[in-house]
Amino acid sequence: GADKGGILVRDGESTSSTQLTARLSTGATVEQLELKGQRLHYRLKTGTGPEEGWISIALSGKDLAVLLTHLPVAKRDTEPRCLAELAKAPLSWTPVSMPQLQEKHMQMAPGIIYKIDFPFNAELLQKMGPAWLTKAFHTAGSIPKDNKVKTLKNVKEYIGGGNCSKLVFDVEYEKPAADLHTELFAKIPFPLGGNTLSDRMASSVMQTGSELGELNAQRLLESRLPFSIPRYYFGDVSNDTSNWILITERIPFGKQDGD
């Protein structure tokens, strides 16, 4: 639609429905609400034109709208968040003992950074859901106070590599924003059992407190490092249980079947 000032938008599915005055700008990104044949019901994400309407995705063999599998997320100024974190008092850490780990590794406890409970496995994340994610992101200053997480989905847990388990999950916000990630990644502790028993003992006791260094680098220095790191959304650790979590944007490495 570049040669005509954008893509024609109508108020209904039918190509004979009322044509809206404005056109959808070339290069705009939209959210798919419905797709019926060659007709797309959309909501505007970026660009100009009607906030919502119906367009044809192809005309005379030419694509007018194409599916984006990984929409680039706009940069966000994280310096105000980092400044707020740097203004806080320094944190201290007391070594965790083996009996302490064995007794408390499945207990919920507030973190030493934000003083709120947090999930440390996939089951707890799903149980605590969007309400907890909203509270956590607000507390960490990673999303605006007037926005919230409305949906949590596609939670998957992975074990392997490094000294922790991993989670991937997707979220939707009440107010979709070009500078907020919907595909997220989390680091969590290894389970204290099975094939990861010795790994968890090593990370929580022999290397006790090592997670705090990574959490501090993310929450304090994100805006000041001379290279890019994944966007920080939340992180905390309990000195009582040794459980921890670090939530960042998910880097879109090559996907495999089933991802």
N, C-alpha and C positions, 0 to 999 in steps of 0.2 A: 503493500500500500504506500510505499515511499513516494511514488510518482503522483499520488492523489492526495497527499497530505495525511496519510494514515489509513487505518482499516475502518471500513463502514461498520457501525454498531446499530443493532436493532433492539427493541425492548422485549422481544419474544423469540422463541425458537424458529418460527416460520420466517422465510425470506420475504414474506409479504407483510410482516408486522411493521409497526411504526419505526421509521429510521430516526435515530437520535441526532441531535444537531452536531455534537462534537464527534470527532473520529478518534480512534485509539492510535496513539502516536507510534511511529515506527521505532522498534527497539524496546517498547514497553514490556514489562514482565507482569504476568497475571496468574492468579490462582484458579485452577479448574474447579468449578462447582458442579457442572454436568457436561457430558459429551454425548451428543446424540447424532450419530453419523458424522457428517462434516460440520455440524454446528456445535459451537462451544459456548457454554454459559460461564462467564468469568467474573472474577472480582479483581480490580486493579491493585497491583502491588507497587510497581514503580513506573514512572512515565506519566503521560498526560492522557486525558480522555475521560469518558464516562466511568464512574466508580464501579458500575456493574452493567452487564448487558450480554448480548449474544453476537458472536461473529462467526464467519466462515473460516475454517482453518486452512482451506485450499480453494483455489479458483482457477479454472482453465489449466489444471495441471501444475500450478505454482503454489508452493507452500506460503501461507500467510501467517501461520502460527505453528511453532515446533515445540516439542516437549524438552524441557531442560531438566536433566537428572540431577545436576549439582549446580544450583544457582549460587554464584559468588556472593558472599556476605560482605556488606560494606564495612569499612573500618570504623572503629568507635574510639573516641578519646578516653583512654583508661587512666590518664594521669590523675584526675580528681579522685578516682577510687584508690589508687596507689597512695596518694597523699594522705587520705583519710586513714589508711592502714599504717603508714609510717608514723603517724602522730600518736599511735597507741603505744602503751608501755611494752617493753621487750618481754618475750615469753621465756619461761624456764621449763626444764624437763628433769624429772626424776627417773632413774633407770627402772625398768620393769623387770620383776623377778619371774622365774619359771612358775612357782606356785600361783602368783598373781595372774599370770597369763592363763593357766589352766582353769582357774576358778572363774575368771571374768570375761573370757573371750567371746561369749555369746550374749553378754549383757549390753543393754543400751545405756549410754551415759553422755552427758554434755561434753562438747569439745572444749579445748582450752582457748581457742581463738574467739569463737562467736557465742559460746555458752549455751548452745542449743543441741538437742539430741539430733542424731543423723543416722541414716542407714549405712550398713557396711556389707550388704549382700543384695543380690537381685530381688529376693523375696521381700526384704524390708523396704527397698525402694518402691516396689509396686504397691505395697501396703500403705506406705506413707504418701505416695502419689503426688499429684499436682499441687496440693495444698502445702506440703512440705517443701517442694521445689520452689514455690513462690516465696515462702518465708525465708528459705536459705538464700535465694538470689537477691531478695531485698536486703537481707542482713549483710550480705557481702558487697552490696552496691553494684552488682553486675547487670541488673535490669532496672528500669525506672520504677518508682513506687506506684505509678498509675497504670502499670501493666502487670499481668500475672500469667502463670502457666495454667492453661485450661485443660490440656490433654497430655498424658504420658502413654507411650506405646512402644512396641517393638523392643522390649527389654531383653537383652541377651547377655549371658555371662560367659567369659572365656578364661581359661586357666592355661598359663604358659608364658615363658619369657620373663626376664627380670625377676623382681622379688615380690610380685603381687598379682592378684587376679585383676581382670578388667571387665568393665561393663560397657555396652553400647546401647543407646536408647534414643528415641525421638520424642520431641515435645511440640506442642502448638501453643502459641500465645494468644491471649484474649485480643491483643492488638498486634497483629503481625507487623514486624519492623524489619527493614532491610539490613539493619546492623545487629540483629540478634540471630544466633545460630539455633536451628531446630534439630540438627543432628549432633548429639553430644556423646562424650566419652568419659568414663570414670575409672580411676584406680581405686582398688579396695584391697583389704588384707586377704592373704591365702586362708582357706579353711584350716583349722587346727585338727587335721585328721587325714587319713588316707595317704595318697601320694604326696600331699603338700604339708604333711605334719612337720617334717624337719625344716622345710622352707619357712613355715610360719614361726617356728621357734627361733630360727636364725634371725629373721627380720625383726621380730618383736622383742627378743631378749638379747641375743649377741650383738645385734646392730640397733639396739633400742634407741628410739628417738630420731632415727635417720629420716623418717618420713617428714618430720618437721622442717628439715632443710629444704626439701622440694616444695612443700607448701609455702614456706616463706618466700622462696624465689618467685613463685607464681604470684602470690598476693601482693608482695611488696615491690617487685622490680619489673613487672610486666611492661610498663610504659617506658622503662629506662634502659633496658638491655639494648646493645647495638645490633641485635638480630631479632627476628620475629619468633615468638613462641605461641603455642595454642592459646586462644583466648580463655582467661580464667573466669569461671562462674561461681565456684564455691570450693572450699577445702577446710577440713578440720581433723583433729586427732584427739583422742582421749588418753590422758596419761594414766587413767585408772584401769581401762580395759585394753589398751594398746590398739583399739580399732581406729580406723581412719578412712577418709574418702577425699578424693580430689576430682572435681568435675571441670572439664574443659570442652572446648569445641572438638569435634571429631574431624580428623584430617582424612580427606577422601582418597586414601590409597586405592589401588586397583581392587575392585570388588570381585568376589568369587560367587559361583552359583549358590543361591540360598541366602546370600547376605542381604 
